[in-house]
Every structure is written in C-alpha cells, then in structure tokens.
Amino acid sequence: MYNFEFVKPATVDEAVAAMKKEGAQALGGGQTLLPTMKQRLASPESLVCLSGMAELVGVNAGDGAVTVGAATTHAQVAADAAGSYPALADLASNIGDPAVRSRGTLGGSIANNDPAACYPAAVLGSGATVTTNARSLSADDYFTGLFETALDEGEIVTSVSFPVPEKANYQKFDQPASRFALVGVFVAKYPDGVRVAVTGASEGGVFRWAEAEAALSGDFAASALEGMKPGADGMISDLHGSSEYRAHLVGVLTRRAVDAAG
C-alpha cells in the first residue's frame, strides 16, 4: 500500500465536500477498492469513508417498498429485509463469504457495478430507485455499461428503494473461487408485469431479458420459458465458461427462479 489521506466525514454534506478534492475517491466497504489499490490498479490520493454515517445505514419497510441505506452491509440486509423482501435478503445472504458480507455495502456494490455482482440484478430486477445526494434515478437509467453508471463525478449514492413484488427469487451459479456470479438471474413479478435481470453473463453488464419478461407476464410459469435462452452474441466468454454456456445458464436459472418464486 502507499500513503494516502483518509477522511471520515460525519454527514453526507461533509462527504460531498470532501469528494470535491482532486484525487478523492469514495470508500464503501472496501471489498473491491482496497485490493485494487494494493495491486496499484487504482491510486486515489484521498479516501472518503462513507461507513459509520447513521443517515446511510438501515433497512426500512413501508408504503410497498423497502429502502436500504447505501452504507448498509450485506449481512444487515440479509437479516433486516428477511421479513419484508425475502428474495432481496436471500440474495444478500449469499454474497461472498461472512467476511465480505460483514464489510461490503449495497452502495459500494452498485457504484462499482461489477458485471458479475449480485446487487445490480436485484436493483434492476426490482425496478428500484437509486437516490444520491443530488437526485433520484430509476434502475433502468442508472446502469449504463461495464463498470459504468449514471453517477456524476463526486456524486454519492445515499439509498436504494425497492418496490416489493408479489413474487421474486434470485438464482446464482457461483464461480467457486470468487463467489461472484458466473450467471445470476433475479425474477420479480409485479401487478403490471414481470422483470427479469441478468448479471454475470453480458459484456455490457447487468441487463433485462425482455423476451422472458414478455413470456412470464403472460404466464408466470417456468413452462412459459421452455426452450428459451438469450442469444450468445455479446455474452462473456472466458476460462470459466463460453458465451454459449452462459446463454444456456441464463435460461436454466430463469426457469429455476420462476419455480422458486412460485
């Protein structure tokens, strides 16, 4: 590691002010940023710690939604959302290992937007609203590509509000070494239709599988997806699995998620 400034603001306003300094980088749970810094793949001059601020921590249910503070750990989401949004809690309970779940945060995960991370699938699959210090963004507008989001420089995620669906489930095929999703599928059924979000598969990051959404909105049953899978073009192909294999997994996991949700 190298020398850098560590800033621990007490409020979001203080954090926003600290982020205006040249070379500043927001620090959530540090599960991605700190290893990246150790490998010299990133070298921020100042780390602005977002943990410990009460206004960014907590899980609150009401008015048909579950709102999660950006600095809430995966472990807390797994525990506190179990009664109000079981599918979200189950997803959080299977991220990484206990050490990762005790440090990693929702805000850190979606700000980084790793193409194999689990939370982006829940956010997009739920049609959630991402709130920052400056504005609110729909999930469909928030994720813009591989490791890319609509966040402006210095903008900080403060909370995410998840509309609670009638039924939902997340299915993940683990990459066993990293516990990231080789492919993960989040399915959520709402009164006005079904949303299907896929992580781990696409070179463009998390995406909605529109054909599956249309089929399931007409008939919420795994049989409605019989023989269906997305095209392999644009899917990730690496030593862990070919693009064709990932496309096949998307179909399999979507059917499993529908069965489990039903």
C-alpha positions in Angstrom: 0.0 0.0 0.0 1.0 3.6 -0.5 0.4 6.8 1.5 -3.0 8.5 1.1 -5.3 10.7 3.0 -8.1 9.1 4.9 -11.2 11.2 5.5 -14.1 10.1 7.7 -17.0 12.6 7.4 -19.8 12.7 9.8 -22.5 13.7 7.4 -23.4 13.3 3.7 -22.8 17.0 3.2 -19.3 16.7 4.6 -18.7 13.7 2.4 -19.8 15.6 -0.7 -17.5 18.4 0.2 -14.6 16.0 0.7 -15.2 14.4 -2.7 -14.6 17.7 -4.4 -10.9 17.5 -3.6 -8.8 16.4 -6.6 -7.9 12.7 -6.4 -10.7 11.9 -3.9 -12.4 8.5 -4.1 -15.4 7.3 -2.1 -14.8 4.2 0.1 -17.8 2.0 1.0 -16.9 -1.4 2.4 -13.6 -1.5 0.6 -14.1 -5.0 -0.8 -13.1 -4.0 -4.3 -11.3 -0.7 -3.9 -8.7 -1.7 -1.3 -7.5 -4.8 -3.2 -7.4 -2.7 -6.4 -5.2 -0.2 -4.6 -2.9 -2.9 -3.3 -2.4 -4.0 -6.8 -1.7 -0.4 -7.9 -4.6 -0.6 -10.4 -6.0 2.5 -8.6 -4.2 5.2 -6.7 -6.6 7.7 -5.2 -4.9 10.4 -3.2 -7.8 10.7 -0.7 -10.3 8.1 0.5 -13.6 9.4 1.7 -15.1 6.8 4.1 -18.9 6.5 3.8 -19.4 4.0 6.6 -20.5 5.0 10.0 -22.9 7.7 9.0 -26.3 6.9 10.5 -28.2 8.5 7.7 -26.7 6.0 5.2 -27.4 2.8 7.3 -30.6 0.9 7.8 -33.4 -1.1 6.2 -36.8 0.4 6.3 -40.1 -1.0 5.0 -43.2 0.9 4.3 -45.6 2.1 1.5 -45.0 -1.1 -0.5 -41.2 -0.6 -0.7 -38.0 -1.5 1.2 -35.5 1.3 1.4 -31.9 0.4 2.1 -29.2 2.9 3.1 -26.2 2.9 0.9 -23.7 2.1 3.7 -25.8 -0.9 4.9 -23.8 -4.1 4.9 -24.9 -7.2 3.1 -25.2 -9.0 6.4 -27.6 -6.4 7.7 -29.7 -6.5 4.5 -29.8 -10.3 4.9 -31.1 -10.0 8.5 -33.3 -7.0 8.3 -35.0 -7.4 4.9 -36.0 -11.1 5.5 -39.5 -10.2 6.6 -40.2 -7.5 4.1 -38.4 -8.6 0.9 -37.2 -12.2 1.3 -35.7 -12.5 -2.2 -33.5 -9.5 -1.5 -32.5 -10.8 1.9 -31.7 -14.2 0.4 -29.5 -12.6 -2.3 -27.6 -10.6 0.3 -27.0 -13.7 2.4 -25.2 -15.5 -0.4 -22.8 -12.7 -1.5 -19.2 -13.7 -1.0 -18.3 -15.1 2.5 -19.1 -13.9 6.0 -16.1 -11.5 6.0 -17.3 -9.9 2.8 -20.9 -9.7 4.0 -19.8 -8.0 7.2 -18.0 -5.2 5.4 -19.4 -4.9 1.8 -22.2 -2.5 1.3 -25.1 -2.1 -1.1 -23.9 1.4 -2.2 -20.4 0.3 -2.8 -21.6 -2.7 -4.9 -23.8 -0.7 -7.3 -21.4 2.3 -7.5 -18.7 -0.1 -8.7 -21.2 -2.1 -10.9 -19.1 -5.1 -11.4 -20.5 -7.2 -14.3 -20.7 -10.3 -12.1 -22.0 -8.6 -8.9 -25.3 -9.8 -7.4 -26.9 -6.5 -6.2 -27.2 -4.9 -9.7 -29.6 -7.8 -10.6 -31.8 -7.1 -7.6 -31.8 -3.3 -8.3 -32.6 -3.7 -12.0 -34.9 -6.7 -11.5 -36.9 -4.8 -8.8 -37.2 -1.6 -10.8 -35.6 0.1 -7.8 -34.9 3.8 -7.4 -31.4 4.9 -6.7 -31.2 8.1 -4.6 -28.0 10.1 -4.5 -27.0 13.4 -2.7 -28.3 15.2 -5.8 -31.2 13.3 -7.4 -33.1 10.1 -7.9 -32.5 7.7 -10.7 -34.6 4.7 -12.0 -32.7 1.4 -12.2 -33.2 1.4 -15.9 -31.3 4.7 -16.2 -28.7 4.0 -13.5 -26.7 1.1 -15.0 -25.0 2.2 -18.2 -22.4 -0.4 -19.0 -19.5 -2.5 -17.8 -18.3 -0.9 -14.5 -20.3 2.2 -15.6 -23.2 4.1 -14.0 -25.0 7.3 -14.5 -23.3 8.8 -11.4 -21.6 12.1 -12.0 -18.1 12.8 -10.6 -18.3 13.3 -6.9 -22.0 12.1 -6.7 -22.7 9.7 -3.8 -25.4 7.0 -3.6 -27.4 7.5 -0.4 -30.1 4.9 -0.6 -32.0 2.4 -2.8 -35.7 1.9 -2.7 -37.0 -1.5 -3.8 -40.7 -1.8 -4.7 -41.8 -5.1 -3.1 -43.1 -7.6 -5.7 -45.8 -10.2 -5.4 -43.2 -12.9 -6.0 -39.5 -12.9 -6.5 -36.4 -15.1 -6.5 -32.7 -14.9 -7.3 -30.8 -17.8 -8.6 -27.0 -17.7 -8.9 -24.5 -20.1 -10.5 -21.3 -19.4 -8.4 -17.8 -19.0 -9.8 -16.4 -21.1 -6.9 -13.2 -19.3 -6.4 -14.6 -15.8 -6.2 -18.2 -16.5 -5.1 -19.2 -13.9 -7.8 -22.0 -14.9 -10.2 -20.9 -16.8 -13.3 -24.5 -16.1 -14.1 -27.2 -14.8 -11.8 -30.9 -14.1 -12.5 -33.4 -12.1 -10.5 -37.1 -12.5 -11.3 -39.7 -10.3 -9.8 -43.5 -10.4 -10.5 -45.4 -7.1 -10.1 -49.1 -6.4 -10.8 -48.2 -4.7 -14.1 -45.7 -7.3 -15.3 -42.6 -9.3 -14.7 -39.0 -8.1 -14.6 -36.0 -10.4 -15.3 -32.5 -9.1 -14.7 -29.3 -11.0 -15.5 -25.9 -10.5 -14.1 -22.5 -12.2 -14.8 -23.4 -13.0 -18.4 -23.1 -10.0 -20.6 -20.1 -8.0 -21.8 -22.4 -4.9 -21.2 -23.0 -5.7 -17.6 -26.4 -6.3 -15.9 -29.3 -6.4 -18.3 -33.0 -7.1 -18.6 -34.1 -10.2 -20.6 -37.1 -8.7 -22.5 -38.2 -11.9 -24.2 -38.5 -13.7 -20.9 -40.3 -10.8 -19.3 -42.9 -10.8 -22.1 -43.5 -14.6 -21.8 -43.7 -14.5 -18.0 -46.0 -11.5 -17.9 -48.5 -13.7 -19.9 -47.9 -16.8 -17.9 -45.8 -16.8 -14.7 -44.6 -20.4 -15.0 -41.3 -22.0 -15.9 -43.1 -23.8 -18.8 -43.6 -20.4 -20.4 -39.8 -20.3 -21.0 -39.4 -23.8 -22.3 -36.6 -23.9 -24.9 -35.9 -20.2 -24.4 -32.4 -18.6 -23.9 -30.9 -15.3 -24.9 -28.5 -15.1 -27.9 -24.9 -15.8 -27.2 -23.7 -12.7 -29.0 -22.3 -10.2 -26.5 -22.1 -12.8 -23.7 -18.8 -13.1 -21.7 -16.5 -15.9 -22.8 -13.6 -16.8 -20.6 -11.8 -19.7 -19.0 -14.8 -20.2 -16.7 -17.4 -20.5 -19.4 -18.1 -19.8 -23.0 -20.7 -17.3 -24.3 -22.9 -20.2 -25.4 -22.6 -21.8 -21.9 -23.6 -18.5 -20.2 -26.6 -18.0 -22.5 -27.7 -21.6 -21.7 -27.3 -20.8 -17.9 -29.5 -17.7 -18.2 -32.4 -19.8 -19.5 -31.9 -22.5 -16.9 -31.6 -20.1 -13.9 -34.6 -18.0 -15.0 -36.7 -21.1 -15.0 -35.4 -22.1 -11.6 -36.1 -18.6 -10.3 -39.7 -18.7 -11.5 -40.2 -22.2 -9.9 -38.7 -21.0 -6.6 -40.7 -17.8 -6.6 -44.0 -19.6 -7.4 
